Amino acid sequence: NSITAMPDGGTITIIAEGDKSNVKISVKDTGTGIPKEHLSKVFEPFYTTKKIGQGTGLGLSITYGIVKMHNGDIKVESNNDPEKGPRGTNFRITLPRKGKRKPKL
């Protein structure tokens, strides 16, 4: 997703850090950003703003499911308005260092 959000190039920064209880992973890009009205929908299955044939809208939904299955959390912050600061998106994943997977229902 980051690469397609930067058709003219840009930077993707991946940071992993942890403490005694959690591992945190951040994937940040300098792309076009996600409009505010789309942010609440990005983890929904089949939600996409791409043209037909260019995406299924499943990538972030699957990621969300995997993170939740491991008792983690995923958040997204984004800005697509250059007047409000640098454009881009940051996905932050937090996973417990130890723990059991949630059983499938």
Rosetta constraint file for C-alpha pairs under 8 A:
AtomPair CA 1 CA 5 HARMONIC 6.24 0.50
AtomPair CA 2 CA 6 HARMONIC 6.60 0.50
AtomPair CA 2 CA 12 HARMONIC 7.06 0.50
AtomPair CA 2 CA 28 HARMONIC 7.95 0.50
AtomPair CA 2 CA 29 HARMONIC 5.94 0.50
AtomPair CA 2 CA 31 HARMONIC 6.67 0.50
AtomPair CA 3 CA 7 HARMONIC 7.11 0.50
AtomPair CA 3 CA 9 HARMONIC 7.92 0.50
AtomPair CA 3 CA 31 HARMONIC 7.84 0.50
AtomPair CA 5 CA 31 HARMONIC 4.78 0.50
AtomPair CA 5 CA 32 HARMONIC 5.57 0.50
AtomPair CA 5 CA 33 HARMONIC 7.21 0.50
AtomPair CA 6 CA 10 HARMONIC 5.80 0.50
AtomPair CA 6 CA 30 HARMONIC 7.14 0.50
AtomPair CA 6 CA 31 HARMONIC 4.53 0.50
AtomPair CA 6 CA 32 HARMONIC 6.50 0.50
AtomPair CA 10 CA 29 HARMONIC 7.26 0.50
AtomPair CA 10 CA 30 HARMONIC 5.58 0.50
AtomPair CA 10 CA 31 HARMONIC 6.52 0.50
AtomPair CA 11 CA 29 HARMONIC 5.60 0.50
AtomPair CA 11 CA 30 HARMONIC 5.53 0.50
AtomPair CA 11 CA 31 HARMONIC 7.85 0.50
AtomPair CA 12 CA 27 HARMONIC 6.97 0.50
AtomPair CA 12 CA 28 HARMONIC 5.61 0.50
AtomPair CA 12 CA 29 HARMONIC 4.39 0.50
AtomPair CA 12 CA 30 HARMONIC 6.77 0.50
AtomPair CA 13 CA 26 HARMONIC 7.75 0.50
AtomPair CA 13 CA 27 HARMONIC 5.81 0.50
AtomPair CA 13 CA 28 HARMONIC 5.12 0.50
AtomPair CA 13 CA 29 HARMONIC 6.29 0.50
AtomPair CA 14 CA 25 HARMONIC 7.14 0.50
AtomPair CA 14 CA 26 HARMONIC 5.57 0.50
AtomPair CA 14 CA 27 HARMONIC 4.64 0.50
AtomPair CA 14 CA 28 HARMONIC 6.45 0.50
AtomPair CA 15 CA 24 HARMONIC 7.97 0.50
AtomPair CA 15 CA 25 HARMONIC 5.64 0.50
AtomPair CA 15 CA 26 HARMONIC 5.11 0.50
AtomPair CA 15 CA 27 HARMONIC 6.71 0.50
AtomPair CA 16 CA 23 HARMONIC 7.20 0.50
AtomPair CA 16 CA 24 HARMONIC 5.65 0.50
AtomPair CA 16 CA 25 HARMONIC 4.47 0.50
AtomPair CA 16 CA 26 HARMONIC 6.49 0.50
AtomPair CA 17 CA 23 HARMONIC 5.89 0.50
AtomPair CA 17 CA 24 HARMONIC 5.30 0.50
AtomPair CA 17 CA 25 HARMONIC 6.60 0.50
AtomPair CA 18 CA 22 HARMONIC 5.54 0.50
AtomPair CA 18 CA 23 HARMONIC 4.21 0.50
AtomPair CA 18 CA 24 HARMONIC 5.71 0.50
AtomPair CA 19 CA 23 HARMONIC 6.61 0.50
AtomPair CA 20 CA 97 HARMONIC 7.22 0.50
AtomPair CA 21 CA 96 HARMONIC 5.85 0.50
AtomPair CA 21 CA 97 HARMONIC 5.25 0.50
AtomPair CA 21 CA 98 HARMONIC 7.15 0.50
AtomPair CA 22 CA 94 HARMONIC 6.48 0.50
AtomPair CA 22 CA 95 HARMONIC 5.51 0.50
AtomPair CA 22 CA 96 HARMONIC 4.38 0.50
AtomPair CA 22 CA 97 HARMONIC 4.76 0.50
AtomPair CA 22 CA 98 HARMONIC 7.98 0.50
AtomPair CA 23 CA 94 HARMONIC 5.76 0.50
AtomPair CA 23 CA 95 HARMONIC 5.24 0.50
AtomPair CA 23 CA 96 HARMONIC 6.24 0.50
AtomPair CA 23 CA 97 HARMONIC 5.93 0.50
AtomPair CA 24 CA 92 HARMONIC 7.07 0.50
AtomPair CA 24 CA 93 HARMONIC 5.62 0.50
AtomPair CA 24 CA 94 HARMONIC 4.52 0.50
AtomPair CA 24 CA 95 HARMONIC 6.44 0.50
AtomPair CA 25 CA 92 HARMONIC 5.79 0.50
AtomPair CA 25 CA 93 HARMONIC 5.08 0.50
AtomPair CA 25 CA 94 HARMONIC 6.50 0.50
AtomPair CA 26 CA 90 HARMONIC 6.68 0.50
AtomPair CA 26 CA 91 HARMONIC 5.66 0.50
AtomPair CA 26 CA 92 HARMONIC 4.46 0.50
AtomPair CA 26 CA 93 HARMONIC 6.28 0.50
AtomPair CA 27 CA 90 HARMONIC 5.61 0.50
AtomPair CA 27 CA 91 HARMONIC 5.24 0.50
AtomPair CA 27 CA 92 HARMONIC 6.58 0.50
AtomPair CA 28 CA 88 HARMONIC 7.23 0.50
AtomPair CA 28 CA 89 HARMONIC 5.60 0.50
AtomPair CA 28 CA 90 HARMONIC 4.12 0.50
AtomPair CA 28 CA 91 HARMONIC 6.34 0.50
AtomPair CA 29 CA 88 HARMONIC 5.32 0.50
AtomPair CA 29 CA 89 HARMONIC 5.45 0.50
AtomPair CA 29 CA 90 HARMONIC 6.50 0.50
AtomPair CA 30 CA 86 HARMONIC 7.63 0.50
AtomPair CA 30 CA 87 HARMONIC 5.97 0.50
AtomPair CA 30 CA 88 HARMONIC 4.24 0.50
AtomPair CA 30 CA 89 HARMONIC 6.81 0.50
AtomPair CA 31 CA 87 HARMONIC 6.36 0.50
AtomPair CA 31 CA 88 HARMONIC 4.63 0.50
AtomPair CA 31 CA 89 HARMONIC 6.91 0.50
AtomPair CA 32 CA 79 HARMONIC 7.88 0.50
AtomPair CA 32 CA 80 HARMONIC 5.66 0.50
AtomPair CA 32 CA 87 HARMONIC 5.88 0.50
AtomPair CA 32 CA 88 HARMONIC 5.66 0.50
AtomPair CA 33 CA 78 HARMONIC 5.45 0.50
AtomPair CA 33 CA 79 HARMONIC 5.04 0.50
AtomPair CA 33 CA 80 HARMONIC 4.17 0.50
AtomPair CA 33 CA 81 HARMONIC 7.90 0.50
AtomPair CA 33 CA 87 HARMONIC 5.54 0.50
AtomPair CA 33 CA 88 HARMONIC 4.32 0.50
AtomPair CA 33 CA 89 HARMONIC 5.34 0.50
AtomPair CA 34 CA 38 HARMONIC 6.57 0.50
AtomPair CA 34 CA 39 HARMONIC 6.55 0.50
AtomPair CA 34 CA 78 HARMONIC 5.65 0.50
AtomPair CA 34 CA 79 HARMONIC 6.32 0.50
AtomPair CA 34 CA 80 HARMONIC 5.73 0.50
AtomPair CA 34 CA 88 HARMONIC 7.61 0.50
AtomPair CA 34 CA 89 HARMONIC 6.93 0.50
AtomPair CA 35 CA 39 HARMONIC 6.73 0.50
AtomPair CA 35 CA 78 HARMONIC 7.61 0.50
AtomPair CA 35 CA 79 HARMONIC 7.04 0.50
AtomPair CA 35 CA 80 HARMONIC 5.78 0.50
AtomPair CA 36 CA 78 HARMONIC 7.69 0.50
AtomPair CA 36 CA 79 HARMONIC 7.66 0.50
AtomPair CA 38 CA 42 HARMONIC 6.45 0.50
AtomPair CA 39 CA 76 HARMONIC 7.48 0.50
AtomPair CA 39 CA 78 HARMONIC 7.88 0.50
AtomPair CA 41 CA 47 HARMONIC 6.81 0.50
AtomPair CA 42 CA 47 HARMONIC 6.41 0.50
AtomPair CA 42 CA 48 HARMONIC 7.54 0.50
AtomPair CA 42 CA 60 HARMONIC 6.72 0.50
AtomPair CA 42 CA 61 HARMONIC 7.52 0.50
AtomPair CA 43 CA 47 HARMONIC 7.51 0.50
AtomPair CA 43 CA 60 HARMONIC 5.27 0.50
AtomPair CA 43 CA 61 HARMONIC 4.52 0.50
AtomPair CA 43 CA 64 HARMONIC 6.39 0.50
AtomPair CA 44 CA 57 HARMONIC 7.88 0.50
AtomPair CA 44 CA 58 HARMONIC 7.91 0.50
AtomPair CA 44 CA 60 HARMONIC 7.78 0.50
AtomPair CA 44 CA 61 HARMONIC 5.59 0.50
AtomPair CA 45 CA 57 HARMONIC 6.10 0.50
AtomPair CA 45 CA 58 HARMONIC 5.39 0.50
AtomPair CA 45 CA 60 HARMONIC 7.97 0.50
AtomPair CA 45 CA 61 HARMONIC 5.21 0.50
AtomPair CA 45 CA 62 HARMONIC 7.90 0.50
AtomPair CA 46 CA 56 HARMONIC 5.76 0.50
AtomPair CA 46 CA 57 HARMONIC 3.98 0.50
AtomPair CA 46 CA 58 HARMONIC 5.35 0.50
AtomPair CA 46 CA 61 HARMONIC 7.88 0.50
AtomPair CA 47 CA 56 HARMONIC 7.63 0.50
AtomPair CA 47 CA 57 HARMONIC 4.66 0.50
AtomPair CA 47 CA 58 HARMONIC 7.31 0.50
AtomPair CA 48 CA 55 HARMONIC 7.04 0.50
AtomPair CA 48 CA 56 HARMONIC 6.83 0.50
AtomPair CA 48 CA 57 HARMONIC 4.63 0.50
AtomPair CA 50 CA 54 HARMONIC 5.96 0.50
AtomPair CA 50 CA 55 HARMONIC 6.14 0.50
AtomPair CA 51 CA 55 HARMONIC 7.35 0.50
AtomPair CA 57 CA 61 HARMONIC 7.41 0.50
AtomPair CA 58 CA 62 HARMONIC 5.95 0.50
AtomPair CA 59 CA 63 HARMONIC 6.23 0.50
AtomPair CA 60 CA 64 HARMONIC 5.99 0.50
AtomPair CA 61 CA 65 HARMONIC 6.27 0.50
AtomPair CA 62 CA 66 HARMONIC 6.24 0.50
AtomPair CA 63 CA 67 HARMONIC 6.19 0.50
AtomPair CA 64 CA 68 HARMONIC 6.14 0.50
AtomPair CA 64 CA 74 HARMONIC 6.70 0.50
AtomPair CA 65 CA 69 HARMONIC 5.97 0.50
AtomPair CA 66 CA 70 HARMONIC 6.47 0.50
AtomPair CA 67 CA 71 HARMONIC 6.60 0.50
AtomPair CA 67 CA 72 HARMONIC 5.03 0.50
AtomPair CA 67 CA 73 HARMONIC 6.20 0.50
AtomPair CA 67 CA 74 HARMONIC 6.95 0.50
AtomPair CA 67 CA 93 HARMONIC 7.54 0.50
AtomPair CA 67 CA 95 HARMONIC 7.20 0.50
AtomPair CA 68 CA 72 HARMONIC 5.06 0.50
AtomPair CA 68 CA 73 HARMONIC 6.23 0.50
AtomPair CA 69 CA 101 HARMONIC 5.76 0.50
AtomPair CA 69 CA 102 HARMONIC 5.23 0.50
AtomPair CA 69 CA 103 HARMONIC 7.74 0.50
AtomPair CA 70 CA 95 HARMONIC 6.96 0.50
AtomPair CA 70 CA 96 HARMONIC 7.69 0.50
AtomPair CA 70 CA 99 HARMONIC 7.67 0.50
AtomPair CA 70 CA 100 HARMONIC 7.00 0.50
AtomPair CA 70 CA 101 HARMONIC 4.80 0.50
AtomPair CA 70 CA 102 HARMONIC 6.38 0.50
AtomPair CA 71 CA 95 HARMONIC 6.70 0.50
AtomPair CA 71 CA 96 HARMONIC 6.83 0.50
AtomPair CA 71 CA 99 HARMONIC 7.67 0.50
AtomPair CA 71 CA 100 HARMONIC 7.79 0.50
AtomPair CA 71 CA 101 HARMONIC 6.66 0.50
AtomPair CA 71 CA 102 HARMONIC 6.86 0.50
AtomPair CA 72 CA 93 HARMONIC 7.17 0.50
AtomPair CA 72 CA 94 HARMONIC 5.40 0.50
AtomPair CA 72 CA 95 HARMONIC 4.32 0.50
AtomPair CA 72 CA 96 HARMONIC 6.30 0.50
AtomPair CA 73 CA 93 HARMONIC 5.72 0.50
AtomPair CA 73 CA 94 HARMONIC 5.19 0.50
AtomPair CA 73 CA 95 HARMONIC 6.64 0.50
AtomPair CA 74 CA 91 HARMONIC 6.91 0.50
AtomPair CA 74 CA 92 HARMONIC 5.55 0.50
AtomPair CA 74 CA 93 HARMONIC 4.41 0.50
AtomPair CA 74 CA 94 HARMONIC 6.41 0.50
AtomPair CA 75 CA 91 HARMONIC 5.72 0.50
AtomPair CA 75 CA 92 HARMONIC 5.24 0.50
AtomPair CA 75 CA 93 HARMONIC 6.62 0.50
AtomPair CA 76 CA 89 HARMONIC 7.13 0.50
AtomPair CA 76 CA 90 HARMONIC 5.70 0.50
AtomPair CA 76 CA 91 HARMONIC 4.54 0.50
AtomPair CA 76 CA 92 HARMONIC 6.35 0.50
AtomPair CA 77 CA 89 HARMONIC 5.76 0.50
AtomPair CA 77 CA 90 HARMONIC 5.25 0.50
AtomPair CA 77 CA 91 HARMONIC 6.60 0.50
AtomPair CA 78 CA 87 HARMONIC 7.32 0.50
AtomPair CA 78 CA 88 HARMONIC 5.71 0.50
AtomPair CA 78 CA 89 HARMONIC 4.20 0.50
AtomPair CA 78 CA 90 HARMONIC 6.24 0.50
AtomPair CA 79 CA 84 HARMONIC 7.46 0.50
AtomPair CA 79 CA 85 HARMONIC 7.55 0.50
AtomPair CA 79 CA 86 HARMONIC 7.14 0.50
AtomPair CA 79 CA 87 HARMONIC 4.98 0.50
AtomPair CA 79 CA 88 HARMONIC 5.59 0.50
AtomPair CA 79 CA 89 HARMONIC 6.54 0.50
AtomPair CA 80 CA 87 HARMONIC 5.09 0.50
AtomPair CA 80 CA 88 HARMONIC 6.58 0.50
AtomPair CA 81 CA 85 HARMONIC 7.14 0.50
AtomPair CA 81 CA 86 HARMONIC 7.87 0.50
AtomPair CA 81 CA 87 HARMONIC 6.41 0.50
AtomPair CA 82 CA 86 HARMONIC 5.79 0.50
AtomPair CA 82 CA 87 HARMONIC 5.77 0.50
